[in-house]
Amino acid sequence: MKVREVRNEPEQKEAFQVRQQVFVEEQNVPPGLEIDELEQEAFHFVLYDEDQAVGAARLRLVDDYGKAERVCVLPSHRQSGAGRLLMEALEQKALEKGASAMKLNAQHTAVPFYKKLKYEVTSDEFMDAGIPHFEMKKALPVKGGL
């Protein structure tokens, strides 16, 4: 499996197709909430297994941190390391852009996954698109540090 940053329209379509399958079809998120006005300011990523898109995510830079959003993996590829690969790509891009930390809003069921990646819960539970979430954060290594 390999993560690629979206560089063209076909790759963007593949990212949106994976997000549609996971968020809209599987989790019943309204389509109007899934694709939003922030798409243009985000870096988009697609995870491929050979030539099939099986995961997607986007990264926005907000203040001095990277915000991981819309992180998803098709059911067929969960528990395979796919999510970790996506998050590593987002964190690397955030570092390249000068971010000192990462932030995300994790669905309640995804909190254990993010904890394995060293994210810490930093909020009480809140609802987003009818799904319980928690804000989570992680400091990124300082450039040039040990």
N, C-alpha and C positions, 0 to 999 in steps of 0.2 A: 504494500500500500504506500501511496505517496501523496503528499499534500502539495497543491499548487495554488499560488495566489492567482486570482482571476485576472486575466489580461485582455479578454475579448468577450464579445456578446454571447457566443455559444457556451463558454465556460460560465458566464453569469446565469444563463438560462438553466444550466445544470445545477448550479447552487440553489437557485429558486425552486427547481423541481424537487430536490431533496428536502428542502425546507417545507414545501407544500405537503409532501408525503408525511413527514413527521409531525409538523405542527398543526396543519389544517385537517388532514385526513385522519391521522392517528389520535391527535390530542384535542381535536375540535376547536382549535383557536380560530376565531373569525378571520377570513382572508384579509380584511381591511386593517387588522392589527398586526398581521404577520409581516406584510411588506409595508413599510412606512416611509415617512419623509426623510429619514436619516440614511437611506440606502446610498445616496450619492456621496456622502462624506465618509463612508466606511471603506475599509479594505476588505475584500471578500476572498474566501478560501474554499476550495473544493478538495475533498479527499477521494482519491481514485483507487479502486482495486482493479488492476490492469487498466481497462479503458472505461470502466463503469463508475459513475459518480455514486459514492456510498455515504458521504458525509459532507457537511458544509458548516461554515461559521463566518462571522464578520467581526471586524475589529474597528473600534472608533477610538480616536485619541481625544481625551477630555482632560483639560488642565494638564497635570503631569503624570497621568496614568493612562493605561490602555484599558478599554472596556470591551470584554469579550461578550458577544451577543449572538443569538440565534445559532448556538452550537448544537448540532444534531448529527446523529448517525442512524442509518437505516437499521431496522431490527435485525436483519441478517448479519450485520457486522458489529453489533454490540458485544462487549466482553472480549474484543479481539485486539485491543490496544488502539483502535481507531480514534476514539475520543482523545486519548493522550497525544497522538500525533497531531491532531487539529490544535489542541491547546499549546503544544510546543511551538507550532508555526506561528500562532498568534502572539505568544510571549516573545519569540525571536523578533518579529516585526515591531512589536512595541518597544523592545530594547533598541533596535536600530533607529527608531524615531525619537529616542530620548526619554521614554517613560521610565519612571522609578518604581512603579507598582502596577498591578493588574487588579481590576474590579469586575465583578459579574453579578448577575441576579440568577441564582440557581434554583431550579425547580426543587421542591422538597425531596423528591426521590433521587435527585442528582447530587445532593450534598455529600454523601459518602465518597462518590467519585472525585469531586473537587478536593475533599479533605486529603485524599491520597496524593494529590498533586500539590499539597502544602497550602491550600487556601483555607482561610479561617472565616467563620461566620461572624459578621459584624452588624447584624440587625435582628430585630424580631421578625417573625413570619409576617409576610404581607401577600396580598392577592394580586396577580397580574394575569389578565386574560382568563380569569376564573380558576387559576392554578396557584396553589401556595408556593411562595418563593422566599428565599433568604438572600440578602446581600452578602457577598464573600469577597475578601481581598487577599492579596499576596504581594509581598515586596519582591522586586526583581533585583538580581545581582547588579552591583554598581559596575559600570563599564570600566575596564582596566583593573578591577578589583581581583581579589584572590578567589 
